[in-house]
Structures are given as structure tokens and as C-alpha cells.
Amino acid sequence: MQKKAIVVKIGGSTLGNRDTTLEDLVELQKQGKSLVVVHGGAKVTSEWLARLSIPTSFVDGLRVTDAETLKVVAAALGGLVNKELVVAIQALGGKAVGLSGCDGNLLWASVKSPEMGYVGEIVAVDPTPLKLLLNAGYMPVVAPISFGSVEGRVTLLNVNGDTAAGEIAAALAAEKLIFLTDVDGIHDGSERAVQKLNLAGAKDMIASGIAFGGMIPKIEASLRALTTSKVVRIIDGRVAHALRDDITGQARQIVKSGGTTIVSE
């Protein structure tokens, strides 16, 4: 029987902050865990857009993407960030293969709205390339670039990394989806981290406006993942070995890292 995968979303805001995430991924892989990594890279993308004097804006945590922005997004996420992560994992002794949602028909999308430009809404996932890599002992590292049809032609589309992680977790019926962020979980109206939410509670966070900005796609992705998975964790990736200890269940560190658990029940 094939082991269920654990999908890990590395937030762009924590990339390059010398956390222990990559060390944890390699250690967990050596322990026999099947891991799929989905990464962001909004900060790197924004830096390159600024260098090129291309203005950028966000709506509900999603980057408005015109034709020029799309080129930078594809180069930054599918190229620079993805390959740096793969090299770093392999330098630590792991086995990784980088790919994007365009590869192997992984993520097919449609345009989310004309106002957002080339922002894709994922409509189909083919997890076959991920399963092949996992079965061969590799850790897939996925950049959130998809493809779809726009005005009769097939083109690249920018998809949110959290959304991609949720869809991939759902397609794989993952054991767990973990978001590594630079906050200690979802906060309530009193700015305190919420320890546990069910589906209704998570939906209410969005409907009430308590969740906003980048937390909205994380919660929406969690709801999607929970159609086949049992649990989603949103934890602070800046805490040393938060990922390793969350997965291996070392209670002391889980308490230290805090986080929010979302369950399907």
C-alpha cells in the first residue's frame, strides 16, 4: 500500500530567513516520509518587479498579473526560487526534483477574473507526475505556475501558492497539509492565535472578515484540502524545527510553535 503524502507549503515570506525548514524536510525524507513541497516567492517576485519598475498590486492576497508581470512571476518562481530550493535540499543530502504546475499537466486553470489578468483558478489537477517522483524516492518541489486557455490560446497562468497546495493535497488525498508561515496561526478578533477550527469555524473566519489578506487563500485552500485529507496545520516556520516536530509529534515543540489546526469534522 502506497504511503500517503504530506504536502508542505513554504511561505514566500519565510524563504531565505535561515530557518530549519529545509533541514527538516531532508531529515523527514530520510525517515521515509513522502513529502511534496509547494513554495511561494511573492517577496522575490516583488523585488524583481521593483527592479524592472513594473508596478504591482494585490486583491485579497492575490497578485494582479498583467502580461509583463506574468513573465517576471514565471521567471522568479519557476526559475530562481524553485531551483535554489532544489539545490539547497540536495546540498543537505535530500533527493528533490523541481517542477511547476505546467509540467506533466499538473495544474490546469482558467482565468479567475478579467480584472486580475493572468491569474488562474485551478480547475483540474493531475497528480501523476508527483506520484511517479514520490514512488522513485524523490521530493517534488512545485512552483505555483499553471497553464490554461485564454481567448483560444494556451498560456501560462499565475496561481496562488496556497491555493496550489490545497488542490494538490486534495488530489493526493494527503495525510496532512502544512502551511509554514511567518505568523503563529490564524488570529481571532482579539489577535490571539486560534488553536483549532472545524470547517464551519474556518468558513466563518472569512465570512466575518476576521481573516483577511494572505490568510484568506490559506483558509480557502484548507477547506479544499479537507475534502480528502483529515487535517491542515498552519504553523510558524520561523520556530526551529517546527516542521519536523509537528510531523513527528514531539509535543513540546508543537506547543512552542503554536499554530492552528483545521479539521474536517
Helices and strands as residue ranges (DSSP letters): E 6-10, G 12-14, H 21-30, E 35-39, H 42-51, E 58-59, E 62-63, H 67-73, I 74-81, H 82-91, E 96-100, G 103-105, E 107-111, G 114-116, E 120-125, H 128-135, E 139-143, E 145-150, E 153-158, H 161-172, E 176-181, E 196-197, H 199-207, H 215-225, E 231-236, H 242-248, H 251-257, E 260-263
